[in-house]
Amino acid sequence: MKKTTNHKLHFDYGRVFQNTKSFIDLHNSRQTKLTQKLNANHRATAELIVRLYLKQLNKAAQLDQLDTKSLPGFNTYNESLAKCKGCTKRTIINHRERLVNARFIIKENHCGQGGVEIWLNPEVLGMAKLSTTCGDNVMKIGEVASLFYEKAKNFHHLVHEQQEQENNNSNVGKSVTTEKDHDQEYGVLPHRRDHKSGKATGTGHEQDKNTEENANPASKQQEQLPENQLKVEKQEQVAAGVGRIFLLSLIRQLWAYVRKVLYPDLIFSDPEECEILNLIWESVYGKLQWNASEKEWLNYQETAYSRINMVARWLARSPGHWIPKPHIYFHPNNERNGFKKTWQWYVKQETLKIEIRNQLLLQQAKAEWQQHGQNKEWFRQKTRLQLFRIQQKRLANFRDESLMQAYEQCLQRCLQLQNLKRKQSAHAQ
Amino acid sequence: MLSERMQREALSKCIVWFYDGNVRTFYSLDKTHKRAKPNQALGIRRLEKMLLETFKGQWETAIVYENKPHGNELAKFKKGARV
């Protein structure tokens, strides 16, 4: 962060490095593809660039006055960076490309023999402008959903963690698993459950090859439980977390809705429906792996419904719009025209909503300050501090940090304007 | 023509009544590759594609059943449309 001492700029290495780290972490958390993330090597290159750039800037600041709005770029050579890092020139070029894609580097100027000039993102240097939408909107919209969609292969830790080798096929130290445990582990639908339990290398769940029934008598008994016992089981599960039956019913409800809204003309047989339900379980509900509360799941269900409505509206908008059949549409690997893509639409829509709400709130606050300045309405009896407290309390209810930041900025502007007006009137007199 | 073993292992079959009076039975191919887990839905989709594309306009009725004795009816087609 910059500090002004004797009118000279000085960049604190620690703060800028922290900004760099948080910037890269945020970027990685938003990317789903491994090829778009920044790994430890890119991080090292970014830090090298930051370190050398700050050195250059601090030196320049001692010699000359620097304008914070138009800082000079970082002059460097690929070869010198490669030498510093101990890698090839090509690696540095590749890393720079990745950093440009991540918006860590905002501009590059190639000067031939004069090397390269690089401008870093002002957020990294601690000079970012504040907007009402900064922060992670995905997290604001729904935690359950954000967990599903930011799922990508994690990078290895720099330090290797010694882990005990687990043998899944071993029976040692394990009691024979009951079907309930098995189901909770996979969270599968009934159709899939049969296949899972029929794995060739399973523990105690070998399928009888002729009858295709489960060889484990305990699980067979479980399947034929009377309704009362099933209810008890459900209550137990609800007590432990959210019941599996409840979650599976959510999936069935979603499919029923999708069928009604998006595929009213198609007819499906039972095996086809089972397959589609399994695909929805995997792609839309993330295999029900997240241990969320019932309320959070219901919220997520609402978002899923609204996404389907968005698709229906999109389809109605033009005859050229189409969606593939459900087994393709809900396939977890379908990146091209799958249901997954609607998540981006949804985020965009919700972000826009939040932004509009914030702008309206700020407009209201601004109008109140203006009216307070003119001694109008009920503000007449309030002091400036009281008005500030009222507004702060009102805005704090939304629990939005970016809104509070924008409010502070707006407040500063309002107060500056008021001061200016007073000065002008005093000067005129 | 499928081998007898494949006919036996198929999860569904389709009986087609052609306009020329022929009646033929087709068996589903339920695997994406030799060692894959059989997927009945895939087999049904393939039979449907066969009916609606390969034998388009040549049959009057087609019914897909489970491939076992007294198997349930899974899908029914009449004059080029699923009913």
Interface residues (C-beta under 8 A of the other chain):
Chain A: H195 I267 S269 D270 P271 E272 C274 E275 I276 H327
Chain B: L11 S12 K37 N39 Q40 A41 L42 I44 R45 V64 L74 A75 R82 V83
